[in-house]
Amino acid sequence: MAVVLSHWHNFSLDEGFDRTTLPLYSILKIFYENGFMAVAYFFLVSGFIFFWLYKCPINNKELNFGKFWIQRISRLYPLHLITLLIVALLQTIYSLYNGNSFNGGVNDIYHFFLHLGFASNWGFETTFSFNTPVWSVSIEILVYFIFFIIVYNKIGGALFCLSTSIISITLIPFANHYHHVLLLKGVGAFFLGGFIFHLTFLISTKLQSLKLPIYGVTILLWFLTIIHFYIFNFSDFILKFGMIGTMFIHGFPYVILFPFTVLALAIVGIDKVQFLKSISWVGDITYSTYLLHFPLQIIFALFVSYGILSQNFYLNPVYLVIFFFILISLSYFTFIGFERPVQNIIRSKYKTACTIKGAN
């Protein structure tokens, strides 16, 4: 949802658009200005979950690459393919009417085939294209390969994860192309999530006395973050420390706030499993929300083109609420009625094929 709010300004045709005019800005400022950072949080959480779910099965050779790959593709590709086709159609309609694509980008055959192979942001592209938020999923696919190779060779320990994360993050300023930056950020956050997994296991088994301090630090960090955004900006004071201050400001969400948040939530998850199960639907629809919000934005933009909505509709809080209501409802029913059934079918067919192959 944070990413969706950070993309709300897509409706503006003015390059010098003032974000402070966005609806409920005084309340939603943190999301409008920094919601894009949620992508890094997504990579971090993904790293944690992957080490939690797959590390032991892959280490023990209980999960081969084929089964691992089918599990990931069955979860990600069906909706990706559907939204790609929908966006291709919507962008064609939008371009025919307006003479350009919605939110820029190059939507040609070449980039379409890159998207078909989940390779939209592997360095072969000239710019962003089609369902642009998919860039992070494209990077995630590359990270899956790296993850499997590392864990399969039993070198995914805590020290390795931390070292890989530090090296990746350190190399970001030296990257000479934006797709290198994206990959390094993805790898850095993913393996930091892996380190958090190892740390969570250590705390939950041997260092349980650290639970309350971790909760306290996490709450304090978020409290200071809210103060910074809404009451008193700490940036001027921190920048007095020169390069160290600049590095702290840029790195704070990625290497302090988000890791502590994931660590605290993971520990809570161990202690409060039933509670987390009751709200698991929120996590279930995260992917569909992420992929569906851009095509839904194009539909709203087409309503503007055809005079159904005014050009400045996005400045009205009512339309913000309507958009999110449609998006969340659509995402939920998409997960229940399409994503999960198709995922089960693909996995079932793969299992059947493996059984037949084994019998032969």
C-alpha positions, 0 to 999 in steps of 0.5 A: 500500500505504501508503494501505491501511495508513492505512485499516486502522483502518476496521475499528474501531467506536470513534471514540477508537480507539488506533492503537498497538494495530494489528498490527506498529505498532512497524514499520508506524507510519509507514504507519498514521500518515501513509500517507494522504500517499501520495496526494500522492505519487501526484499528484506522480508523475502530474504527472511521468508526464503531462508525460513522456508527453503534453507533446510530443505535445499541444504538437505537435498530434499528440494531440487531446483525444479521443484523450487522453481515451480513453486516460485513461478506458480506463485508469480508468473500467472498474475504477471502474465495476465497483468502484462497483457492487460497493461499492453492493451490499456497502454495501446488504447491510452496511446491511441487517444493521447499520443503517448503512453501513461507514465512514460516508458517504452511499450514495444515488442522487444520490451514485451518479450523481456517481460514475458521472460521476467527479464524486464530489468536484467540490463537488456532494457532501454528503460522501464516499460509496460507494468513498470512496478514489475521491475522489483519482481524481475530483480527478485527472480535473479536473486532466487537463482543466487539464493538457491546456488548459495544455499544448495552449496551450504554457504548461507550461514549468518556471517555469509548473509551479513557479509554479502549484504554489506558488500552489496550495499557498499558497492551501490555508489560505484554502480555505473547503471541503474539496473546494477543499482537495483540488483545490488539493492535487491541482493543486499536487502534479501541477504540482510533478511537472511541474516535476520532469520539466523538472528531470530533463531538465535534469539528465540532459542538462546537469547530470549532475554533480548526480546523485550529490548528489541521490541523497545528499540523497534518502537523507539525507532518508529516513534522517532521516524514519525516525529521526524516526518510530522513534528521535527525534522532531524535532517539538519542536525544529522547533516552537521556530522558531514559524510557520516550524517549523510550516510546515516540518513540514507541508510537508516531505513534500510539497515536499521529501521527495517531490519529491527522491524522484521526482527521484532515481527518475526519474534512476535510471530513465533510467540503469536502464531495464531494472531498472525494467521488471522491476518495472513490474508493481508500478506496474501494479497500484497503481490496482487495489490502490487501488480494490479495498482498500475493497470488500475491507474491506467483505467482511471487515467483513461476515464480522464481522457474520455471525460468521465473524470476531471483531470485533477480528480486525484487531488480529491480524497474521495477518489483516493478512498474509492481507488483503494477500495477497488484495489483491495477488493480486486486484489482479494478476489484475484488471489482467491479466484485466480492466483491460488487456484492456478498456483495449485493446478500448476504445482499439481501437474508438476507433481503428477509429471514427476510421479509418472517420470519416477515410475518410468 
